[in-house]
């Protein structure tokens, strides 16, 4: 009997397989290591929850619901006040940052931040920057599918006549990004691409052959990486762009999303893997490993509370994360800004045609022994034979400092007609699973 351990998260009655704060790297034989994700280390303390980041003029800027902050090394300087919410959208040129939040449009020049009118387009929702223009979506002439552009190289000025509508379908817009030299307009039912035409009256025009027949549920779920963009569709399914929208979420992910409130999305890289993170207001963050197409979960704390990360931005060769704890963080270590990371994996269920079978052993080889926490770190294992109740945790040493590739072994685990195994670690040490024997 072989217990196939976890490669992804597929919660629910049919599988129950889960990877939380771990991600798998499949090999050609279906095996391969499972890596613990990186922690988050404070870079600078903003003092209030931070939701967005941009680069402008060679500096990184962090934006909260109340303020705009300029980061100079590990020093944060407040350069403006805004009246926003946690839904902050921003774009930057070489000299200006445009911010949209709570129905208001702001521009920061690196020293001050001021609100401005966006001409005939009111109640702005989102902003993008392309070819010297800031493009803002919102409402105009009683319609919610309008977008306007700023003056060239000046995000503070808008001509009241410079606006158009997304005409492909009668659906309101909720997101916009600049992608491959086009503006991508996300509506509730369709997605349009507008290219730079250079026309004197309005320099962008629809690319009529590139429309996607799939809407976007929430513009905050749009994120781009790996020469693609991702979004949560109006049907609660996550898509990736292509000739046609490509489904990238599993049935289990889609079902889980239906019952939860989405917060935001962003992309990032960890240990050579690219990820799309779909953060929820409550519970774990769904994370797509773009590298292999497998979904896992990230969380912070003993009880799998929402991952504290709210955005990621590559700046100066390093990746920076904004957090709900009011910090800008870098990757590193084995906790999230001092809070516990509970790495947990639940195996796929095992049964043998309704017959009893013996569970003789579970051996797991961890790459550890690199950090000292003042004692020998531990790993726990528990079993369930009904998918609901679990045995008490059986603890094993994970490997003290200098003990590399430590084998954690459990023997004589009884017999069952159906079983799943759960393994978890909270000690702040490396927790890469290199391989194991289960049988």
C-alpha positions as CSV (number, residue, x, y, z in Angstrom):
1,X,0.0,0.0,0.0
2,X,1.4,3.4,-1.0
3,X,0.1,6.7,0.4
4,X,0.3,9.2,-2.5
5,X,1.2,12.5,-0.7
6,X,0.1,16.0,-1.6
7,X,1.0,17.8,-4.8
8,X,-1.6,20.5,-4.6
9,X,-4.7,21.7,-2.7
10,X,-8.0,20.1,-3.7
11,X,-10.2,20.5,-0.6
12,X,-13.6,18.8,-0.5
13,X,-15.2,15.5,0.0
14,X,-13.7,13.8,-3.1
15,X,-10.1,14.5,-2.3
16,X,-9.1,16.5,0.7
17,X,-5.6,16.8,-0.6
18,X,-4.0,20.0,0.6
19,X,-0.7,21.9,0.5
20,X,-0.6,25.0,2.7
21,X,2.6,27.1,2.7
22,X,4.3,24.4,0.6
23,X,4.5,24.0,-3.1
24,X,5.5,21.0,-5.3
25,X,8.1,20.7,-8.0
26,X,7.1,17.6,-10.1
27,X,9.7,15.5,-11.8
28,X,9.2,13.4,-14.9
29,X,8.2,10.4,-12.8
30,X,5.4,12.1,-10.9
31,X,7.6,12.6,-7.8
32,X,9.8,15.5,-6.9
33,X,10.5,17.7,-3.9
34,X,8.0,19.9,-2.0
35,X,9.3,23.3,-1.0
36,X,8.4,25.4,2.0
37,X,7.5,28.9,0.8
38,X,9.6,31.9,1.9
39,X,8.7,34.1,4.8
40,X,8.4,37.8,4.9
41,X,11.0,40.0,6.6
42,X,10.4,43.7,7.5
43,X,12.1,46.1,5.2
44,X,10.4,49.3,6.3
45,X,7.6,50.0,8.8
46,X,4.9,52.2,7.2
47,X,2.6,52.0,10.3
48,X,-0.6,51.4,8.5
49,X,-1.8,48.5,6.2
50,X,-0.3,48.9,2.7
51,X,-2.0,47.8,-0.5
52,X,-0.1,48.9,-3.6
53,X,3.4,49.7,-4.9
54,X,4.8,51.5,-7.9
55,X,8.2,52.7,-9.1
56,X,8.7,56.3,-10.1
57,X,11.9,58.3,-10.7
58,X,14.1,55.6,-9.4
59,X,12.2,55.2,-6.1
60,X,9.7,52.7,-4.8
61,X,6.4,54.1,-3.5
62,X,4.0,52.3,-1.2
63,X,0.3,53.3,-1.0
64,X,-2.1,52.7,1.9
65,X,-5.8,53.7,2.1
66,X,-4.7,57.0,3.8
67,X,-1.2,57.9,2.5
68,X,1.5,57.7,-0.2
69,X,5.0,56.9,1.0
70,X,8.3,57.3,-0.7
71,X,10.9,54.7,0.2
72,X,14.5,55.8,0.2
73,X,16.4,52.8,1.3
74,X,14.9,51.7,4.5
75,X,13.4,55.1,5.2
76,X,9.7,55.9,4.4
77,X,8.7,59.5,3.9
78,X,5.1,60.5,3.6
79,X,4.4,62.4,0.4
80,X,0.7,62.8,0.4
81,X,-2.7,62.0,2.0
82,X,-5.6,60.3,0.3
83,X,-9.1,59.4,1.3
84,X,-9.3,55.8,0.1
85,X,-10.1,52.2,0.9
86,X,-8.1,49.0,0.7
87,X,-9.0,48.9,-3.0
88,X,-6.1,51.0,-4.3
89,X,-5.2,51.0,-8.0
90,X,-2.1,52.8,-9.2
91,X,0.0,53.4,-12.3
92,X,3.2,55.4,-12.9
93,X,5.0,57.3,-15.6
94,X,8.6,58.6,-15.2
95,X,7.5,61.6,-13.2
96,X,4.0,61.0,-11.9
97,X,2.0,58.4,-10.0
98,X,-1.8,58.2,-10.7
99,X,-3.9,56.6,-7.9
100,X,-7.5,55.7,-8.0
101,X,-9.3,54.7,-4.8
102,X,-12.8,55.3,-3.4
103,X,-14.0,57.0,-6.6
104,X,-11.3,59.6,-6.5
105,X,-8.3,60.2,-8.8
106,X,-5.0,61.5,-7.4
107,X,-1.6,62.4,-8.8
108,X,1.7,62.2,-6.8
109,X,4.8,64.0,-8.2
110,X,7.1,62.5,-5.6
111,X,6.7,65.4,-3.1
112,X,3.0,66.0,-2.9
113,X,-0.3,64.2,-3.7
114,X,-3.3,66.1,-5.1
115,X,-6.8,65.0,-6.3
116,X,-7.8,66.0,-9.8
117,X,-10.9,65.8,-12.0
118,X,-10.9,63.3,-14.8
119,X,-13.0,65.4,-17.1
120,X,-16.2,63.9,-18.4
121,X,-15.5,60.4,-16.8
122,X,-16.6,60.5,-13.2
123,X,-16.4,58.0,-10.3
124,X,-13.0,56.6,-11.5
125,X,-12.4,52.9,-10.9
126,X,-9.0,52.0,-12.3
127,X,-6.0,53.5,-14.1
128,X,-3.2,52.4,-16.4
129,X,-0.3,54.1,-18.2
130,X,0.7,53.6,-21.8
131,X,2.5,55.6,-24.4
132,X,2.7,58.7,-22.3
133,X,-1.0,58.7,-21.3
134,X,-2.8,57.8,-18.1
135,X,-6.1,56.0,-19.0
136,X,-8.9,56.0,-16.5
137,X,-12.1,54.0,-16.5
138,X,-15.3,55.2,-15.0
139,X,-18.8,56.5,-15.9
140,X,-19.8,59.1,-18.5
141,X,-23.1,60.0,-20.2
142,X,-25.0,57.7,-17.9
143,X,-22.9,54.7,-18.9
144,X,-20.3,52.7,-16.8
145,X,-18.1,51.5,-19.7
146,X,-16.2,54.8,-20.4
147,X,-12.5,55.6,-20.4
148,X,-10.6,58.8,-20.8
149,X,-7.0,59.7,-21.3
150,X,-4.9,62.4,-19.7
151,X,-2.9,64.9,-21.7
152,X,0.4,63.6,-23.0
153,X,3.0,63.3,-20.3
154,X,0.6,65.1,-17.8
155,X,-1.6,63.0,-15.6
156,X,-3.2,66.1,-14.0
157,X,-5.0,67.4,-17.1
158,X,-8.0,65.8,-19.0
159,X,-9.9,67.2,-21.9
160,X,-13.6,66.8,-21.4
161,X,-14.0,65.5,-25.0
162,X,-11.3,62.9,-24.7
163,X,-13.3,59.8,-23.7
164,X,-14.7,56.8,-25.5
165,X,-16.8,53.7,-24.6
166,X,-16.0,50.0,-24.6
167,X,-18.5,49.2,-27.4
168,X,-18.3,45.4,-27.8
169,X,-21.0,44.6,-25.1
170,X,-23.3,46.6,-22.9
171,X,-21.3,45.8,-19.7
172,X,-19.6,48.1,-17.2
173,X,-15.9,48.2,-16.9
174,X,-14.2,47.2,-13.6
175,X,-10.5,47.0,-14.6
176,X,-7.8,48.2,-17.0
177,X,-4.2,47.2,-17.5
178,X,-1.4,48.1,-20.0
179,X,-0.3,44.9,-21.7
180,X,1.9,44.4,-24.7
181,X,1.5,47.9,-26.0
182,X,-2.3,47.8,-25.7
183,X,-4.9,48.8,-23.1
184,X,-6.9,45.9,-21.9
185,X,-10.4,46.8,-20.7
186,X,-12.1,44.3,-18.4
187,X,-15.9,44.4,-18.5
188,X,-18.5,42.3,-16.6
189,X,-19.1,40.2,-19.7
190,X,-16.3,40.8,-22.2
191,X,-12.7,41.9,-22.4
192,X,-11.5,44.4,-25.1
193,X,-8.0,45.4,-26.4
194,X,-7.4,48.9,-27.5
195,X,-4.2,49.6,-29.4
196,X,-2.3,52.9,-29.9
197,X,-3.5,54.3,-33.3
198,X,-2.0,57.7,-32.9
199,X,-5.2,59.4,-34.2
200,X,-5.4,63.1,-33.5
201,X,-8.9,63.1,-32.0
202,X,-8.3,60.0,-29.7
203,X,-5.0,58.0,-29.9
204,X,-6.4,54.6,-29.0
205,X,-8.8,52.4,-31.0
206,X,-10.4,49.0,-30.4
207,X,-8.6,45.9,-31.7
208,X,-11.8,44.2,-32.9
209,X,-10.2,40.9,-33.6
210,X,-8.9,40.4,-30.1
211,X,-12.0,40.5,-27.9
212,X,-12.4,37.8,-25.3
213,X,-15.9,36.5,-24.6
214,X,-15.5,36.2,-20.8
215,X,-16.1,38.9,-18.2
216,X,-14.3,39.9,-15.1
217,X,-15.9,39.6,-11.7
218,X,-13.7,42.1,-9.9
219,X,-10.9,44.3,-11.4
220,X,-8.9,43.8,-8.2
221,X,-8.2,40.2,-9.3
222,X,-6.3,41.2,-12.5
223,X,-2.6,40.5,-12.4
224,X,0.0,40.0,-15.1
225,X,3.2,37.8,-15.3
226,X,4.9,35.2,-17.4
227,X,3.8,37.0,-20.6
228,X,0.2,36.5,-19.6
229,X,-2.5,38.1,-17.5
230,X,-4.9,36.4,-15.1
231,X,-8.3,37.3,-13.8
232,X,-11.3,36.0,-11.9
233,X,-14.1,35.5,-14.4
234,X,-17.8,36.4,-13.9
235,X,-18.4,32.7,-13.3
236,X,-15.9,32.4,-10.3
237,X,-13.4,30.6,-12.5
238,X,-9.8,31.9,-12.8
239,X,-8.7,32.5,-16.4
240,X,-5.4,33.1,-18.3
241,X,-5.5,35.0,-21.6
242,X,-4.8,33.3,-24.9
243,X,-6.6,33.0,-28.2
244,X,-9.6,32.2,-26.0
245,X,-9.8,32.5,-22.2
246,X,-7.9,29.5,-20.7
247,X,-9.3,28.0,-17.5
248,X,-6.6,27.7,-14.9
249,X,-8.6,27.0,-11.7
250,X,-9.7,23.5,-10.7
251,X,-13.2,22.6,-9.8
252,X,-12.3,22.6,-6.1
253,X,-10.8,26.1,-6.3
254,X,-13.9,27.5,-8.2
255,X,-16.3,25.9,-5.6
256,X,-14.3,27.4,-2.7
257,X,-14.2,30.8,-4.3
258,X,-18.0,30.9,-4.6
259,X,-18.5,30.9,-0.9
260,X,-15.8,33.5,-0.1
261,X,-15.2,37.2,-0.6
262,X,-12.3,38.0,-2.9
263,X,-9.9,40.7,-1.7
264,X,-7.2,41.2,-4.4
265,X,-4.7,39.4,-6.6
266,X,-1.0,39.8,-7.5
267,X,1.8,37.9,-9.0
268,X,5.3,37.1,-7.6
269,X,8.2,34.7,-7.7
270,X,9.5,32.4,-5.0
271,X,12.4,30.0,-5.3
272,X,12.3,29.9,-9.1
273,X,8.5,29.4,-9.3
274,X,6.1,32.1,-10.6
275,X,2.8,32.5,-8.8
276,X,-0.6,34.2,-9.1
277,X,-2.1,34.8,-5.6
278,X,-5.8,35.3,-5.2
279,X,-6.2,36.7,-1.7
280,X,-9.5,36.2,0.2
281,X,-10.9,38.5,3.0
282,X,-11.1,35.4,5.3
283,X,-9.1,32.2,5.3
284,X,-6.2,31.0,3.1
285,X,-5.0,32.7,0.0
286,X,-5.3,30.6,-3.2
287,X,-2.0,30.5,-5.1
288,X,-1.6,29.2,-8.6
289,X,1.9,27.9,-9.3
290,X,2.2,29.3,-12.9
291,X,5.3,27.1,-13.4
292,X,3.3,23.8,-13.2
293,X,-0.4,24.7,-13.1
294,X,-1.0,23.4,-9.5
295,X,-2.9,25.3,-6.9
296,X,-1.7,25.6,-3.3
297,X,-2.7,27.7,-0.3
298,X,-0.7,30.4,1.6
299,X,-1.6,31.6,5.0
300,X,-0.2,33.4,8.1
301,X,-0.6,32.2,11.7
302,X,-1.5,29.0,13.5
303,X,-5.1,29.1,12.4
304,X,-4.4,29.7,8.7
305,X,-5.5,33.3,8.7
306,X,-5.2,35.3,5.4
307,X,-1.7,35.7,4.2
308,X,-0.5,39.1,5.2
309,X,0.9,40.0,1.7
310,X,-1.3,42.4,-0.3
311,X,0.9,43.1,-3.3
312,X,4.4,42.3,-4.8
313,X,6.7,44.5,-6.8
314,X,10.1,43.8,-8.3
315,X,12.4,46.8,-7.7
316,X,16.2,47.0,-8.0
317,X,16.5,43.2,-8.4
318,X,14.6,42.4,-5.2
319,X,10.9,41.5,-4.6
320,X,9.0,43.7,-2.2
321,X,5.7,42.8,-0.5
322,X,3.2,45.2,1.1
323,X,1.3,43.8,4.1
324,X,-1.7,44.2,6.3
325,X,0.7,44.6,9.2
326,X,1.8,48.0,7.8
327,X,5.1,46.9,6.5
328,X,7.0,46.6,3.2
329,X,8.8,43.3,3.4
330,X,11.3,41.3,1.5
331,X,11.4,37.5,1.2
332,X,13.4,35.5,3.7
333,X,13.3,33.4,6.9
334,X,10.5,31.2,8.1
335,X,7.9,33.5,9.6
336,X,5.7,36.3,8.3
337,X,6.8,39.6,9.9
338,X,7.2,37.7,13.2
339,X,4.0,35.6,12.9
340,X,4.0,31.8,12.6
341,X,3.9,30.1,9.2
342,X,2.1,26.7,9.7
343,X,3.2,24.5,6.8
344,X,0.7,21.7,6.4
345,X,0.1,19.0,3.9
346,X,-2.7,16.4,3.7
347,X,-2.3,13.3,1.6
348,X,-4.7,12.1,-1.0
349,X,-7.1,9.5,0.4
350,X,-6.1,5.8,0.2
351,X,-8.4,2.8,0.0
352,X,-8.2,-0.8,-1.3
353,X,-11.6,-1.8,-2.6
354,X,-13.2,-1.5,0.8
355,X,-10.8,-4.0,2.4
356,X,-8.7,-3.4,5.4
357,X,-5.0,-2.8,4.9
358,X,-2.0,-2.2,7.2
359,X,-0.3,1.1,7.5
360,X,3.2,-0.1,8.4
361,X,5.3,3.0,8.1
362,X,5.6,6.6,6.9
363,X,9.1,7.9,6.3
364,X,9.7,11.5,5.2
365,X,13.1,13.0,4.4
366,X,13.4,16.7,5.1
367,X,16.2,19.0,4.1
368,X,16.8,20.8,7.3
369,X,19.5,21.2,9.9
370,X,20.4,24.7,8.7
371,X,19.0,26.8,11.5
372,X,19.2,26.8,15.3
373,X,16.0,27.7,17.3
374,X,17.5,26.7,20.6
375,X,16.1,23.2,20.5
376,X,15.4,20.4,18.1
377,X,12.6,21.3,15.7
378,X,9.6,19.0,15.4
379,X,7.2,17.7,12.8
380,X,3.8,16.2,13.6
381,X,1.8,13.5,11.8
382,X,-1.9,12.6,12.3
383,X,-4.2,10.2,10.5
384,X,-7.9,10.3,9.7
385,X,-10.0,7.2,8.9
386,X,-13.3,9.0,8.2
387,X,-12.2,12.4,6.7
388,X,-13.5,14.2,9.8
389,X,-11.7,13.2,13.0
390,X,-8.0,12.9,13.4
391,X,-5.7,10.9,15.7
392,X,-3.6,12.8,18.2
393,X,-0.4,14.3,16.7
394,X,2.6,12.0,16.7
395,X,5.8,14.2,17.0
396,X,9.2,13.4,15.5
397,X,12.5,15.4,15.5
398,X,13.0,17.3,12.3
399,X,16.8,17.6,12.5
400,X,18.9,19.8,14.8
401,X,21.6,22.2,13.5
402,X,24.0,20.2,11.4
403,X,21.6,17.2,10.8
404,X,20.8,17.4,7.1
405,X,18.3,15.3,5.2
406,X,16.7,14.2,8.5
407,X,14.3,11.2,8.2
408,X,11.2,11.5,10.3
409,X,9.7,8.0,10.8
410,X,6.4,6.7,12.0
411,X,5.7,3.0,12.4
412,X,2.9,0.7,13.3
413,X,0.1,3.0,12.4
414,X,-2.6,0.4,12.5
415,X,-5.0,-0.7,9.8
416,X,-7.9,0.9,8.0
417,X,-10.3,0.7,5.0
418,X,-9.6,4.4,4.2
419,X,-7.0,6.8,5.4
420,X,-5.4,10.2,5.0
421,X,-2.3,11.5,6.6
422,X,-1.6,15.1,7.7
423,X,1.9,16.5,8.4
424,X,2.6,19.9,9.8
425,X,5.5,22.1,10.9
426,X,5.5,25.5,12.7
427,X,9.1,25.7,13.8
428,X,11.1,28.4,12.1
429,X,13.4,26.2,10.1
430,X,13.8,25.0,6.5
431,X,11.1,22.5,5.8
432,X,11.7,21.1,2.3
433,X,10.4,17.6,1.8
434,X,12.9,15.8,-0.5
435,X,11.2,12.5,-0.6
436,X,9.7,9.7,1.5
437,X,8.4,6.2,1.7
438,X,4.8,5.5,2.7
439,X,3.5,2.0,3.0
